[in-house]
Amino acid sequence: MRVRALVVAATGAVALTALAVPAAQAAPTPPAGPAVTFSNVKINAGKNVVVGPTTKVTVSASYTVTKSASQSAASLFTFPVLYRGAALTLDTPDKDVWGGDEPGTCTTSSSTVLKCTAKIQFRPTDNTDYGDLTNAHAGAWKIGGAAIDINTGGVTPLSNLGSIKVLRKATLTTDATPEPVKKGKTITVNGKLARANWDTNKNAGYASQSVKLQFKKKGATAYTTVKTIKSSSTGVLKTTVKATADGYFRYVFAGTTTTAPVTSAGDFVDVK
């Protein structure tokens, strides 16, 4: 995972030496990390990170680092980290920690305060050692951070700096037929709900999900919900309504803990 690669690159592997020592031997005491705190951490401006089946998504992060006056800014590498578990540690399993390719870029605000920005990359497909997203990565993450003293190799992990969701992108279609239709006759509204599968790098139907059918009469400014239906085992949507007036039909999916919400484009029906 890229977080460990970044730590190794910054410290020459000093900070991770203890992890490589056989269990039968006593691990050397790692050097103390720098005395820092992070505050005002924002990743993707506080919004969910939504990733499709193939395209890399890069989001921005901003944060403030408070350090000791004796610690030079040039001797620090800092970066935000997403993690799962009670706290961020060096031995957090790779599947439970996520970070960017490079450390943050910081400017000096005072002798003890740095204003920093960073990038975090999310890759559904990846041929490098950084690793790629799998479906197991979807959902809620805690926000942490890390600071490295590049002179000593000491690493300070920081936990509980916020939270964010990394979600699978959803797609949704609506097709109302026949067009045109006589007033009082039956309209069939078809559609499909799918979402990114990061294991196969394809979109796949999202089964057994509640989806709202909404209608907006021609000339109106807002949609109203007509009914709620469930997607099929392959994500297919199908229901019927009576034709009452010219207007637009659309499906709306509210999202789940792992999948982003999505609203289809409206499909106009001309009622004669």
C-alpha positions in Angstrom: 0.0 0.0 0.0 1.2 3.5 -0.8 1.3 4.7 2.8 4.0 2.2 3.7 5.9 2.9 0.5 5.8 6.6 1.3 7.1 6.0 4.9 9.9 3.8 3.6 10.9 6.3 0.9 11.0 9.1 3.4 12.9 7.3 6.1 15.1 4.9 4.3 13.1 2.1 6.0 14.3 3.1 9.5 10.8 3.5 10.9 9.7 0.1 9.7 12.7 -1.9 10.8 10.8 -3.3 13.7 8.1 -4.8 11.5 10.7 -6.9 9.6 12.4 -8.4 12.7 11.6 -12.2 13.3 9.2 -12.8 16.2 11.9 -14.7 18.0 14.1 -11.7 18.2 13.6 -8.5 20.2 12.7 -5.6 17.9 14.8 -2.5 18.1 13.1 0.5 19.6 12.1 2.9 16.8 13.1 6.5 17.0 10.6 8.9 18.5 8.5 10.7 16.0 8.3 14.5 15.7 6.1 16.3 18.2 3.3 17.6 16.0 -0.4 17.9 15.8 -2.8 18.2 12.8 -5.9 20.4 12.7 -8.4 21.7 10.2 -8.0 18.6 8.1 -10.3 18.6 5.0 -10.2 15.9 2.4 -12.2 16.5 -0.9 -13.7 19.6 0.8 -15.5 17.3 3.2 -17.5 15.6 0.5 -17.7 11.9 -0.2 -15.2 10.4 -2.6 -17.0 8.7 -5.5 -15.1 6.4 -7.8 -16.2 4.6 -10.9 -15.1 1.2 -12.2 -11.9 2.3 -14.1 -11.0 6.0 -13.8 -8.5 7.2 -11.2 -9.9 9.9 -8.9 -7.5 12.4 -7.3 -8.8 14.5 -4.4 -7.2 17.5 -2.6 -6.6 17.7 1.1 -5.7 20.7 3.3 -4.5 20.7 6.9 -2.6 22.7 9.5 0.5 21.3 11.2 1.6 22.6 14.6 5.2 21.7 15.4 7.9 22.7 17.9 9.9 25.8 17.0 13.1 23.7 17.1 11.8 21.3 14.4 12.6 22.7 11.0 9.9 22.6 8.3 12.5 21.2 5.9 13.0 18.1 8.1 9.3 17.1 8.1 7.3 15.0 5.7 3.6 15.1 6.5 0.6 13.6 4.8 -3.1 12.8 5.6 -4.2 9.2 5.8 -7.5 7.3 5.7 -7.7 4.4 8.0 -10.0 1.9 9.7 -9.8 0.6 13.2 -9.5 2.2 16.7 -6.3 4.2 15.8 -3.8 4.6 13.0 -0.6 2.6 13.7 2.4 1.6 11.6 1.2 -2.0 11.6 -2.3 -1.2 10.4 -3.1 -3.8 7.7 -2.8 -2.5 4.2 -6.5 -3.1 3.5 -7.3 -0.7 6.3 -5.1 2.3 5.4 -5.0 4.6 2.4 -3.0 7.6 1.5 -1.5 9.6 -1.4 1.5 9.0 -3.6 3.5 12.0 -2.3 3.9 13.9 1.0 2.1 17.1 1.5 3.4 20.5 0.4 3.7 23.0 3.3 4.3 26.7 3.7 5.5 28.3 6.9 2.9 30.4 8.6 4.9 31.0 11.8 7.8 29.3 13.6 5.4 26.6 14.8 2.6 26.5 12.2 2.6 25.1 8.7 -0.2 25.3 6.2 -0.3 22.2 4.1 -2.0 20.7 1.0 -1.8 17.2 -0.4 -3.3 14.9 -3.0 -4.8 11.4 -2.4 -5.3 9.1 -5.4 -7.9 6.3 -5.7 -7.3 3.8 -8.4 -9.8 1.1 -9.4 -7.1 -0.4 -11.6 -3.4 -0.1 -11.0 -0.3 -1.8 -12.3 2.0 -0.3 -9.8 3.0 -1.3 -6.3 0.6 1.3 -4.8 -2.3 -1.1 -4.9 -5.8 -0.5 -6.2 -9.3 -0.2 -4.8 -11.4 -3.3 -4.1 -15.0 -3.5 -3.1 -13.9 -4.0 0.5 -12.6 -0.4 0.5 -16.1 1.0 0.0 -17.7 2.7 2.9 -16.7 4.9 5.9 -13.1 5.8 6.7 -11.5 7.7 9.6 -9.1 10.5 8.8 -5.7 10.5 10.3 -2.3 11.8 9.4 1.4 11.1 9.8 4.5 13.2 10.3 8.1 11.9 9.6 11.3 13.4 10.8 13.5 12.7 7.8 16.7 13.1 9.8 15.9 10.4 12.4 13.2 8.3 10.7 10.8 8.8 13.5 7.2 8.6 12.6 4.2 10.1 14.4 0.8 8.6 13.5 -2.2 10.8 14.3 -5.7 9.5 14.7 -9.3 10.7 14.9 -9.0 13.8 12.7 -12.4 13.4 11.0 -14.2 11.0 8.8 -15.1 10.5 5.1 -16.8 8.0 2.8 -15.3 6.4 -0.3 -18.2 5.2 -2.4 -18.8 3.1 -5.5 -20.3 5.3 -8.3 -23.8 4.4 -9.4 -25.6 4.8 -12.7 -29.3 5.0 -13.3 -31.5 5.2 -16.4 -35.2 5.9 -17.1 -37.2 5.1 -20.2 -40.9 5.8 -20.2 -43.0 4.3 -23.1 -45.1 4.6 -25.2 -44.4 8.1 -26.5 -46.8 9.7 -27.2 -49.6 8.1 -25.2 -53.3 8.7 -24.8 -54.5 10.2 -21.5 -55.6 7.4 -19.1 -53.6 4.7 -20.8 -50.7 2.8 -19.2 -47.2 4.1 -19.2 -44.4 1.6 -18.6 -41.3 3.0 -17.0 -38.1 1.0 -17.4 -34.7 1.6 -16.1 -31.6 0.1 -14.6 -29.6 0.7 -11.5 -25.9 -0.3 -11.6 -22.8 0.5 -9.7 -19.0 0.3 -10.0 -17.5 -3.1 -9.2 -13.9 -2.4 -8.2 -13.0 -6.1 -8.2 -13.9 -6.6 -11.9 -13.6 -3.0 -13.1 -17.0 -3.0 -14.7 -20.4 -1.7 -13.8 -22.8 -4.3 -12.5 -26.6 -4.3 -11.7 -27.4 -3.4 -8.1 -30.0 -5.8 -6.8 -32.9 -5.4 -4.4 -32.5 -1.6 -3.9 -35.3 0.8 -3.2 -35.7 3.4 -6.0 -38.2 6.2 -6.3 -40.1 6.9 -9.4 -40.7 10.7 -9.7 -42.8 12.8 -12.1 -42.6 16.5 -13.0 -45.6 17.9 -14.9 -44.7 20.1 -17.9 -44.2 23.7 -16.7 -43.7 22.6 -13.1 -40.5 23.4 -11.2 -40.2 20.3 -9.0 -40.6 16.5 -9.1 -42.9 14.6 -6.9 -42.6 10.9 -5.9 -45.1 8.6 -7.5 -44.0 5.3 -6.0 -41.0 3.4 -4.7 -40.0 0.1 -6.3 -37.2 -2.5 -5.9 -34.5 -3.3 -8.4 -34.4 -6.8 -9.7 -31.6 -9.3 -9.1 -29.8 -7.7 -12.1 -30.6 -4.1 -11.2 -33.5 -3.8 -13.7 -36.4 -1.4 -12.8 -39.9 -1.7 -14.2 -43.3 -0.3 -13.2 -46.4 1.1 -14.7 -48.5 4.3 -14.1 -51.5 5.9 -15.8 -50.9 8.8 -18.2 -52.4 12.0 -16.8 -50.4 14.9 -18.3 -47.4 15.8 -20.3 -44.3 15.6 -18.2 -41.0 14.0 -17.2 -40.4 10.7 -15.4 -37.2 9.9 -13.6 -35.8 7.3 -11.1 -34.0 8.4 -8.0 -31.7 6.3 -5.8 -30.8 7.6 -2.4 -27.5 5.6 -2.1 -26.3 3.2 0.6 -23.3 2.9 3.0 -21.1 1.8 0.1 -22.7 3.3 -3.0 -23.3 6.9 -4.0 -26.7 8.3 -4.7 -27.8 8.9 -8.3 -30.6 10.5 -10.2 -31.4 9.6 -13.8 -32.1 12.1 -16.5 -35.8 12.9 -16.9 -37.7 11.2 -19.8 -40.5 13.3 -21.4 -43.8 11.7 -22.2 -46.3 13.5 -24.5 -49.9 12.8 -23.3 -52.6 13.3 -26.0 
